Amino acid sequence: MAFDREHSWVKPDLVDPKTPTLWQMSEQLLAHEQVHFLISCLVVRQANLSITPQDDLLEMLELTKLVAQRLNLQYDSATNHGLNLEVQNLWEAEVMRQFHELAVQSRSSTF
């Protein structure tokens, strides 16, 4: 997965610390976007752990992209693009839980 800085943007007034309400919105937006990144990383880690020598890697890559895209769309829908803070916090906690759980599995499978 890759993120392209050229296609990422935010309104300049949202990143001005002189406007506290907008600054808080900017922080919330960043937190929301970071969970998108973690969702994609999580899907890639899961795929990496499940790959076998017999797998078609190109097919696995396409499947991984589709799964990440579907989960990110579900996340945006459930959180109303980060505006529903309660649901946003639930998603963030669950993604972090799964991310850490998978990190433990990754470490234990390498020894």
DRENTORKOL-3810 file (N, C-alpha, C; in nm, 4 decimals):
REM DRENTORKOL-3810
@n.u->0.0836; n.v->-0.1166; n.w->0.0000; ca.u->0.0000; ca.v->0.0000; ca.w->0.0000; c.u->0.0887; c.v->0.1237; c.w->0.0000
@n.u->0.0432; n.v->0.2261; n.w->-0.0675; ca.u->0.1208; ca.v->0.3498; ca.w->-0.0745; c.u->0.0285; c.v->0.4696; c.w->-0.0594
@n.u->0.0803; n.v->0.5728; n.w->-0.0008; ca.u->0.0056; ca.v->0.6963; ca.w->0.0143; c.u->0.0799; c.v->0.8050; c.w->-0.0616
@n.u->0.0091; n.v->0.8766; n.w->-0.1444; ca.u->0.0676; ca.v->0.9762; ca.w->-0.2330; c.u->0.0449; c.v->1.1158; c.w->-0.1767
@n.u->0.1515; n.v->1.1808; n.w->-0.1352; ca.u->0.1406; ca.v->1.3143; ca.w->-0.0762; c.u->0.0867; c.v->1.4168; c.w->-0.1758
@n.u->0.1063; n.v->1.3931; n.w->-0.3039; ca.u->0.0588; ca.v->1.4864; ca.w->-0.4058; c.u->-0.0935; c.v->1.4865; c.w->-0.4171
@n.u->-0.1570; n.v->1.3790; n.w->-0.3728; ca.u->-0.3027; ca.v->1.3686; ca.w->-0.3815; c.u->-0.3688; c.v->1.3780; c.w->-0.2442
@n.u->-0.2957; n.v->1.4251; n.w->-0.1475; ca.u->-0.3470; ca.v->1.4418; ca.w->-0.0125; c.u->-0.3489; c.v->1.5919; c.w->0.0178
@n.u->-0.4527; n.v->1.6378; n.w->0.0831; ca.u->-0.4624; ca.v->1.7809; ca.w->0.1075; c.u->-0.5449; c.v->1.8069; c.w->0.2325
@n.u->-0.5334; n.v->1.9292; n.w->0.2805; ca.u->-0.6169; ca.v->1.9777; ca.w->0.3894; c.u->-0.6280; c.v->2.1293; c.w->0.3708
@n.u->-0.7401; n.v->2.1837; n.w->0.4079; ca.u->-0.7584; ca.v->2.3290; ca.w->0.3970; c.u->-0.6573; c.v->2.3985; c.w->0.4890
@n.u->-0.5878; n.v->2.4996; n.w->0.4385; ca.u->-0.4851; ca.v->2.5676; ca.w->0.5190; c.u->-0.5369; c.v->2.6217; c.w->0.6521
@n.u->-0.6616; n.v->2.6701; n.w->0.6561; ca.u->-0.7121; ca.v->2.7255; ca.w->0.7819; c.u->-0.7346; c.v->2.6179; c.w->0.8879
@n.u->-0.7371; n.v->2.4912; n.w->0.8479; ca.u->-0.7538; ca.v->2.3840; ca.w->0.9459; c.u->-0.6253; c.v->2.3546; c.w->1.0216
@n.u->-0.5141; n.v->2.4008; n.w->0.9721; ca.u->-0.3877; ca.v->2.3712; ca.w->1.0385; c.u->-0.3272; c.v->2.4947; c.w->1.1061
@n.u->-0.4095; n.v->2.5938; n.w->1.1300; ca.u->-0.3640; ca.v->2.7157; ca.w->1.1963; c.u->-0.3933; c.v->2.7052; c.w->1.3459
@n.u->-0.2879; n.v->2.6939; n.w->1.4298; ca.u->-0.3115; ca.v->2.6796; ca.w->1.5742; c.u->-0.3771; c.v->2.8012; c.w->1.6381
@n.u->-0.3882; n.v->2.9117; n.w->1.5652; ca.u->-0.4536; ca.v->3.0313; ca.w->1.6203; c.u->-0.6054; c.v->3.0164; c.w->1.6231
@n.u->-0.6569; n.v->2.9155; n.w->1.5557; ca.u->-0.8014; ca.v->2.8902; ca.w->1.5561; c.u->-0.8252; c.v->2.7558; c.w->1.6248
@n.u->-0.8425; n.v->2.7559; n.w->1.7583; ca.u->-0.8480; ca.v->2.6318; ca.w->1.8361; c.u->-0.9518; c.v->2.5302; c.w->1.7881
@n.u->-1.0699; n.v->2.5762; n.w->1.7513; ca.u->-1.1726; ca.v->2.4817; ca.w->1.7070; c.u->-1.1294; c.v->2.4128; c.w->1.5788
@n.u->-1.0775; n.v->2.4905; n.w->1.4855; ca.u->-1.0307; ca.v->2.4320; ca.w->1.3602; c.u->-0.9084; c.v->2.3447; c.w->1.3829
@n.u->-0.8227; n.v->2.3859; n.w->1.4760; ca.u->-0.7040; ca.v->2.3063; ca.w->1.5081; c.u->-0.7464; c.v->2.1698; c.w->1.5627
@n.u->-0.8467; n.v->2.1686; n.w->1.6491; ca.u->-0.8968; ca.v->2.0427; ca.w->1.7034; c.u->-0.9535; c.v->1.9560; c.w->1.5911
@n.u->-1.0249; n.v->2.0175; n.w->1.4987; ca.u->-1.0780; ca.v->1.9420; ca.w->1.3850; c.u->-0.9641; c.v->1.8829; c.w->1.3027
@n.u->-0.8563; n.v->1.9576; n.w->1.2888; ca.u->-0.7405; ca.v->1.9097; ca.w->1.2144; c.u->-0.6788; c.v->1.7886; c.w->1.2838
@n.u->-0.6696; n.v->1.7952; n.w->1.4163; ca.u->-0.6169; ca.v->1.6821; ca.w->1.4936; c.u->-0.7064; c.v->1.5594; c.w->1.4771
@n.u->-0.8374; n.v->1.5803; n.w->1.4779; ca.u->-0.9311; ca.v->1.4694; ca.w->1.4597; c.u->-0.9194; c.v->1.4118; c.w->1.3192
@n.u->-0.9022; n.v->1.4978; n.w->1.2211; ca.u->-0.8849; ca.v->1.4526; ca.w->1.0835; c.u->-0.7582; c.v->1.3692; c.w->1.0703
@n.u->-0.6502; n.v->1.4156; n.w->1.1312; ca.u->-0.5249; ca.v->1.3404; ca.w->1.1265; c.u->-0.5423; c.v->1.2034; c.w->1.1914
@n.u->-0.6074; n.v->1.1987; n.w->1.3067; ca.u->-0.6305; ca.v->1.0707; ca.w->1.3744; c.u->-0.7121; c.v->0.9776; c.w->1.2855
@n.u->-0.8125; n.v->1.0322; n.w->1.2188; ca.u->-0.8953; ca.v->0.9513; ca.w->1.1291; c.u->-0.8108; c.v->0.8952; c.w->1.0150
@n.u->-0.7299; n.v->0.9788; n.w->0.9542; ca.u->-0.6470; ca.v->0.9348; ca.w->0.8413; c.u->-0.5410; c.v->0.8350; c.w->0.8856
@n.u->-0.4910; n.v->0.8487; n.w->1.0078; ca.u->-0.3926; ca.v->0.7528; ca.w->1.0582; c.u->-0.4537; c.v->0.6142; c.w->1.0729
@n.u->-0.5807; n.v->0.6077; n.w->1.1088; ca.u->-0.6465; ca.v->0.4769; ca.w->1.1181; c.u->-0.6614; c.v->0.4160; c.w->0.9789
@n.u->-0.6868; n.v->0.4976; n.w->0.8769; ca.u->-0.6874; ca.v->0.4449; ca.w->0.7394; c.u->-0.5533; c.v->0.3777; c.w->0.7092
@n.u->-0.4457; n.v->0.4445; n.w->0.7444; ca.u->-0.3123; ca.v->0.3898; ca.w->0.7212; c.u->-0.2946; c.v->0.2582; c.w->0.7970
@n.u->-0.3362; n.v->0.2559; n.w->0.9244; ca.u->-0.3218; ca.v->0.1346; ca.w->1.0051; c.u->-0.4067; c.v->0.0198; c.w->0.9516
@n.u->-0.5254; n.v->0.0497; n.w->0.9017; ca.u->-0.6100; ca.v->-0.0544; ca.w->0.8421; c.u->-0.5369; c.v->-0.1180; c.w->0.7250
@n.u->-0.4792; n.v->-0.0363; n.w->0.6398; ca.u->-0.4068; ca.v->-0.0894; ca.w->0.5239; c.u->-0.2852; c.v->-0.1701; c.w->0.5676
@n.u->-0.2122; n.v->-0.1210; n.w->0.6666; ca.u->-0.0970; ca.v->-0.1958; ca.w->0.7189; c.u->-0.1405; c.v->-0.3288; c.w->0.7787
@n.u->-0.2511; n.v->-0.3279; n.w->0.8489; ca.u->-0.3037; ca.v->-0.4494; ca.w->0.9106; c.u->-0.3371; c.v->-0.5541; c.w->0.8051
@n.u->-0.4031; n.v->-0.5123; n.w->0.6991; ca.u->-0.4398; ca.v->-0.6047; ca.w->0.5916; c.u->-0.3142; c.v->-0.6620; c.w->0.5253
@n.u->-0.2136; n.v->-0.5777; n.w->0.5044; ca.u->-0.0884; ca.v->-0.6248; ca.w->0.4438; c.u->-0.0189; c.v->-0.7244; c.w->0.5362
@n.u->-0.0145; n.v->-0.6957; n.w->0.6655; ca.u->0.0475; ca.v->-0.7895; ca.w->0.7599; c.u->-0.0256; c.v->-0.9238; c.w->0.7596
@n.u->-0.1580; n.v->-0.9182; n.w->0.7587; ca.u->-0.2353; ca.v->-1.0424; ca.w->0.7552; c.u->-0.2033; c.v->-1.1211; c.w->0.6291
@n.u->-0.1943; n.v->-1.0525; n.w->0.5179; ca.u->-0.1621; ca.v->-1.1196; ca.w->0.3914; c.u->-0.0226; c.v->-1.1806; c.w->0.3970
@n.u->0.0731; n.v->-1.1059; n.w->0.4489; ca.u->0.2099; ca.v->-1.1571; ca.w->0.4578; c.u->0.2185; c.v->-1.2829; c.w->0.5427
@n.u->0.1420; n.v->-1.2872; n.w->0.6507; ca.u->0.1443; ca.v->-1.4049; ca.w->0.7374; c.u->0.0785; c.v->-1.5262; c.w->0.6728
@n.u->-0.0115; n.v->-1.5028; n.w->0.5790; ca.u->-0.0856; ca.v->-1.6149; ca.w->0.5205; c.u->-0.0267; c.v->-1.6654; c.w->0.3888
@n.u->0.0721; n.v->-1.5966; n.w->0.3344; ca.u->0.1296; ca.v->-1.6369; ca.w->0.2053; c.u->0.2043; c.v->-1.7692; c.w->0.2191
@n.u->0.1809; n.v->-1.8559; n.w->0.1225; ca.u->0.2547; ca.v->-1.9824; ca.w->0.1140; c.u->0.3307; c.v->-1.9842; c.w->-0.0186
@n.u->0.4298; n.v->-2.0716; n.w->-0.0311; ca.u->0.5049; ca.v->-2.0792; ca.w->-0.1575; c.u->0.4166; c.v->-2.1123; c.w->-0.2784
@n.u->0.3026; n.v->-2.1736; n.w->-0.2557; ca.u->0.2135; ca.v->-2.2112; ca.w->-0.3649; c.u->0.1231; c.v->-2.0969; c.w->-0.4109
@n.u->0.1169; n.v->-1.9904; n.w->-0.3355; ca.u->0.0250; ca.v->-1.8806; ca.w->-0.3676; c.u->0.0683; c.v->-1.8036; c.w->-0.4918
@n.u->-0.0304; n.v->-1.7573; n.w->-0.5648; ca.u->-0.0080; ca.v->-1.6661; ca.w->-0.6767; c.u->0.0033; c.v->-1.5261; c.w->-0.6156
@n.u->0.1238; n.v->-1.4703; n.w->-0.6162; ca.u->0.1476; ca.v->-1.3438; ca.w->-0.5465; c.u->0.0708; c.v->-1.2269; c.w->-0.6070
@n.u->0.0553; n.v->-1.2267; n.w->-0.7375; ca.u->-0.0207; ca.v->-1.1188; ca.w->-0.8014; c.u->-0.1679; c.v->-1.1250; c.w->-0.7602
@n.u->-0.2207; n.v->-1.2458; n.w->-0.7551; ca.u->-0.3593; ca.v->-1.2639; ca.w->-0.7110; c.u->-0.3736; c.v->-1.2212; c.w->-0.5649
@n.u->-0.2755; n.v->-1.2572; n.w->-0.4828; ca.u->-0.2778; ca.v->-1.2205; ca.w->-0.3413; c.u->-0.2712; c.v->-1.0683; c.w->-0.3251
@n.u->-0.1916; n.v->-1.0024; n.w->-0.4073; ca.u->-0.1814; ca.v->-0.8566; ca.w->-0.4028; c.u->-0.3156; c.v->-0.7918; c.w->-0.4364
@n.u->-0.3799; n.v->-0.8405; n.w->-0.5409; ca.u->-0.5102; ca.v->-0.7850; ca.w->-0.5806; c.u->-0.6146; c.v->-0.8071; c.w->-0.4716
@n.u->-0.6142; n.v->-0.9257; n.w->-0.4118; ca.u->-0.7079; ca.v->-0.9553; ca.w->-0.3040; c.u->-0.6813; c.v->-0.8644; c.w->-0.1838
@n.u->-0.5551; n.v->-0.8444; n.w->-0.1524; ca.u->-0.5176; ca.v->-0.7580; ca.w->-0.0406; c.u->-0.5662; c.v->-0.6152; c.w->-0.0643
@n.u->-0.5487; n.v->-0.5655; n.w->-0.1850; ca.u->-0.5972; ca.v->-0.4308; ca.w->-0.2188; c.u->-0.7483; c.v->-0.4210; c.w->-0.2021
@n.u->-0.8204; n.v->-0.5231; n.w->-0.2496; ca.u->-0.9667; ca.v->-0.5213; ca.w->-0.2391; c.u->-1.0128; c.v->-0.5231; c.w->-0.0942
@n.u->-0.9485; n.v->-0.6057; n.w->-0.0123; ca.u->-0.9857; ca.v->-0.6146; ca.w->0.1292; c.u->-0.9587; c.v->-0.4806; c.w->0.1987
@n.u->-0.8424; n.v->-0.4222; n.w->0.1731; ca.u->-0.8092; ca.v->-0.2928; ca.w->0.2347; c.u->-0.9081; c.v->-0.1851; c.w->0.1908
@n.u->-0.9408; n.v->-0.1848; n.w->0.0635; ca.u->-1.0355; ca.v->-0.0854; ca.w->0.0118; c.u->-1.1727; c.v->-0.1025; c.w->0.0770
@n.u->-1.2191; n.v->-0.2265; n.w->0.0876; ca.u->-1.3499; ca.v->-0.2530; ca.w->0.1483; c.u->-1.3519; c.v->-0.2094; c.w->0.2945
@n.u->-1.2475; n.v->-0.2453; n.w->0.3700; ca.u->-1.2427; ca.v->-0.2076; ca.w->0.5111; c.u->-1.2354; c.v->-0.0558; c.w->0.5293
@n.u->-1.1591; n.v->0.0108; n.w->0.4442; ca.u->-1.1499; ca.v->0.1566; ca.w->0.4541; c.u->-1.2822; c.v->0.2240; c.w->0.4205
@n.u->-1.3557; n.v->0.1691; n.w->0.3252; ca.u->-1.4887; ca.v->0.2227; ca.w->0.2938; c.u->-1.5853; c.v->0.2002; c.w->0.4101
@n.u->-1.5788; n.v->0.0808; n.w->0.4719; ca.u->-1.6637; ca.v->0.0527; ca.w->0.5884; c.u->-1.6310; c.v->0.1490; c.w->0.7028
@n.u->-1.5032; n.v->0.1720; n.w->0.7228; ca.u->-1.4572; ca.v->0.2630; ca.w->0.8278; c.u->-1.5104; c.v->0.4044; c.w->0.8042
@n.u->-1.4964; n.v->0.4547; n.w->0.6823; ca.u->-1.5480; ca.v->0.5884; ca.w->0.6509; c.u->-1.6989; c.v->0.5961; c.w->0.6699
@n.u->-1.7687; n.v->0.4924; n.w->0.6278; ca.u->-1.9141; ca.v->0.4911; ca.w->0.6408; c.u->-1.9556; c.v->0.4885; c.w->0.7882
@n.u->-1.8938; n.v->0.3998; n.w->0.8652; ca.u->-1.9303; ca.v->0.3846; ca.w->1.0062; c.u->-1.8995; c.v->0.5100; c.w->1.0876
@n.u->-1.7896; n.v->0.5760; n.w->1.0560; ca.u->-1.7474; ca.v->0.6934; ca.w->1.1336; c.u->-1.7950; c.v->0.8248; c.w->1.0733
@n.u->-1.8682; n.v->0.8169; n.w->0.9620; ca.u->-1.9079; ca.v->0.9370; ca.w->0.8876; c.u->-1.7836; c.v->1.0219; c.w->0.8584
@n.u->-1.6827; n.v->0.9541; n.w->0.8051; ca.u->-1.5550; ca.v->1.0176; ca.w->0.7690; c.u->-1.4892; c.v->1.0858; c.w->0.8889
@n.u->-1.5029; n.v->1.0228; n.w->1.0057; ca.u->-1.4384; ca.v->1.0740; ca.w->1.1261; c.u->-1.5210; c.v->1.1723; c.w->1.2058
@n.u->-1.6398; n.v->1.2073; n.w->1.1579; ca.u->-1.7221; ca.v->1.3054; ca.w->1.2288; c.u->-1.7932; c.v->1.2460; c.w->1.3499
@n.u->-1.8191; n.v->1.1154; n.w->1.3473; ca.u->-1.8805; ca.v->1.0481; ca.w->1.4614; c.u->-1.7669; c.v->1.0028; c.w->1.5533
@n.u->-1.7347; n.v->1.0855; n.w->1.6520; ca.u->-1.6168; ca.v->1.0613; ca.w->1.7355; c.u->-1.6285; c.v->0.9352; c.w->1.8195
@n.u->-1.7490; n.v->0.9029; n.w->1.8634; ca.u->-1.7667; ca.v->0.7821; ca.w->1.9442; c.u->-1.7313; c.v->0.6581; c.w->1.8623
@n.u->-1.7851; n.v->0.6489; n.w->1.7428; ca.u->-1.7567; ca.v->0.5343; ca.w->1.6561; c.u->-1.6113; c.v->0.5393; c.w->1.6089
@n.u->-1.5609; n.v->0.6591; n.w->1.5843; ca.u->-1.4200; ca.v->0.6762; ca.w->1.5461; c.u->-1.3289; c.v->0.6147; c.w->1.6524
@n.u->-1.3564; n.v->0.6446; n.w->1.7785; ca.u->-1.2752; ca.v->0.5917; ca.w->1.8882; c.u->-1.2853; c.v->0.4405; c.w->1.8981
@n.u->-1.4042; n.v->0.3856; n.w->1.8731; ca.u->-1.4207; ca.v->0.2397; ca.w->1.8750; c.u->-1.3381; c.v->0.1739; c.w->1.7652
@n.u->-1.3450; n.v->0.2284; n.w->1.6454; ca.u->-1.2672; ca.v->0.1746; ca.w->1.5336; c.u->-1.1180; c.v->0.1836; c.w->1.5636
@n.u->-1.0759; n.v->0.2988; n.w->1.6139; ca.u->-0.9335; ca.v->0.3174; ca.w->1.6429; c.u->-0.8853; c.v->0.2140; c.w->1.7445
@n.u->-0.9621; n.v->0.1936; n.w->1.8500; ca.u->-0.9242; ca.v->0.0962; ca.w->1.9524; c.u->-0.9192; c.v->-0.0452; c.w->1.8952
@n.u->-1.0166; n.v->-0.0817; n.w->1.8136; ca.u->-1.0210; ca.v->-0.2165; ca.w->1.7566; c.u->-0.9075; c.v->-0.2390; c.w->1.6571
@n.u->-0.8809; n.v->-0.1414; n.w->1.5734; ca.u->-0.7709; ca.v->-0.1551; ca.w->1.4769; c.u->-0.6380; c.v->-0.1668; c.w->1.5517
@n.u->-0.6185; n.v->-0.0865; n.w->1.6548; ca.u->-0.4947; ca.v->-0.0951; ca.w->1.7333; c.u->-0.4833; c.v->-0.2301; c.w->1.8032
@n.u->-0.5942; n.v->-0.2805; n.w->1.8559; ca.u->-0.5920; ca.v->-0.4112; ca.w->1.9220; c.u->-0.5480; c.v->-0.5186; c.w->1.8235
@n.u->-0.6106; n.v->-0.5194; n.w->1.7053; ca.u->-0.5758; ca.v->-0.6192; ca.w->1.6046; c.u->-0.4326; c.v->-0.6014; c.w->1.5553
@n.u->-0.3903; n.v->-0.4779; n.w->1.5416; ca.u->-0.2546; ca.v->-0.4497; ca.w->1.4951; c.u->-0.1525; c.v->-0.5065; c.w->1.5937
@n.u->-0.1727; n.v->-0.4822; n.w->1.7232; ca.u->-0.0803; ca.v->-0.5332; ca.w->1.8250; c.u->-0.0869; c.v->-0.6853; c.w->1.8348
@n.u->-0.2061; n.v->-0.7401; n.w->1.8244; ca.u->-0.2223; ca.v->-0.8858; ca.w->1.8274; c.u->-0.1464; c.v->-0.9502; c.w->1.7113
@n.u->-0.1575; n.v->-0.8921; n.w->1.5959; ca.u->-0.0891; ca.v->-0.9445; ca.w->1.4780; c.u->0.0624; c.v->-0.9283; c.w->1.4903
@n.u->0.1069; n.v->-0.8212; n.w->1.5540; ca.u->0.2508; ca.v->-0.8008; ca.w->1.5749; c.u->0.3072; c.v->-0.9110; c.w->1.6632
@n.u->0.2324; n.v->-0.9514; n.w->1.7642; ca.u->0.2752; ca.v->-1.0607; ca.w->1.8519; c.u->0.2818; c.v->-1.1906; c.w->1.7725
@n.u->0.1812; n.v->-1.2171; n.w->1.6894; ca.u->0.1817; ca.v->-1.3373; ca.w->1.6051; c.u->0.3007; c.v->-1.3363; c.w->1.5105
@n.u->0.3319; n.v->-1.2217; n.w->1.4531; ca.u->0.4438; ca.v->-1.2098; ca.w->1.3594; c.u->0.5746; c.v->-1.2449; c.w->1.4282
@n.u->0.5933; n.v->-1.1903; n.w->1.5481; ca.u->0.7179; ca.v->-1.2167; ca.w->1.6206; c.u->0.7285; c.v->-1.3631; c.w->1.6590
@n.u->0.6196; n.v->-1.4233; n.w->1.7029; ca.u->0.6260; ca.v->-1.5627; ca.w->1.7468; c.u->0.6443; c.v->-1.6582; c.w->1.6295
@n.u->0.6002; n.v->-1.6205; n.w->1.5099; ca.u->0.6139; ca.v->-1.7102; ca.w->1.3950; c.u->0.7530; c.v->-1.7041; c.w->1.3329
@n.u->0.8340; n.v->-1.6051; n.w->1.3709; ca.u->0.9681; ca.v->-1.5942; ca.w->1.3137; c.u->1.0718; c.v->-1.6694; c.w->1.3954
@n.u->1.0353; n.v->-1.7204; n.w->1.5113; ca.u->1.1317; ca.v->-1.7936; ca.w->1.5947; c.u->1.1069; c.v->-1.9412; c.w->1.5911
END
